[in-house]
Amino acid sequence: MPVVTISDKLSVSDHVQNIVGSCAQSVHAIRTLHAHGMCQEDTQTVYRCVVVAKLMYAANAWWGFATAADRPSD
């Protein structure tokens, strides 16, 4: 179940930081699997299913709550 971090600042930055940290842990686990013999194609599939899914989950919904400081500058 996805976890949403809510702060009193009405900013999504804490939530995004938590998701990115979770993705970093997942990438480490995927690299370990690859080092233990998982083929490149399967490694990429797991990456897309886990990491990309975490980053994209409800991104459209929380983007509307992002402050100017949360959004990347153009």
C-alpha positions, -999 to 999 in steps of 0.1 A, spaced: 0 0 0 14 34 -10 23 58 19 15 95 16 34 119 37 14 150 48 31 180 64 18 212 80 35 232 53 11 220 26 40 210 5 47 177 -12 85 179 -8 85 156 22 64 131 4 86 133 -27 118 129 -6 103 98 10 94 83 -24 129 90 -38 145 74 -8 123 43 -12 133 41 -49 170 43 -40 165 13 -17 147 -5 -45 175 2 -69 200 -12 -45 179 -44 -42 176 -46 -80 214 -42 -84 219 -70 -59 196 -93 -78 215 -84 -110 248 -91 -93 235 -125 -83 227 -135 -119 194 -119 -129 195 -112 -166 195 -76 -179 160 -78 -194 145 -91 -162 164 -64 -142 149 -37 -165 114 -52 -161 116 -52 -123 130 -16 -124 100 -4 -144 75 -23 -123 89 -11 -90 108 21 -93 90 38 -122 56 28 -107 65 44 -73 76 76 -90 45 78 -112 19 67 -87 -6 96 -83 19 121 -96 -8 139 -115 -28 142 -83 -1 156 -60 14 178 -88 -15 202 -82 -5 206 -46 32 213 -54 43 247 -44 66 268 -67 96 257 -45 86 220 -51 85 223 -89 116 222 -110 126 255 -126 125 258 -164 
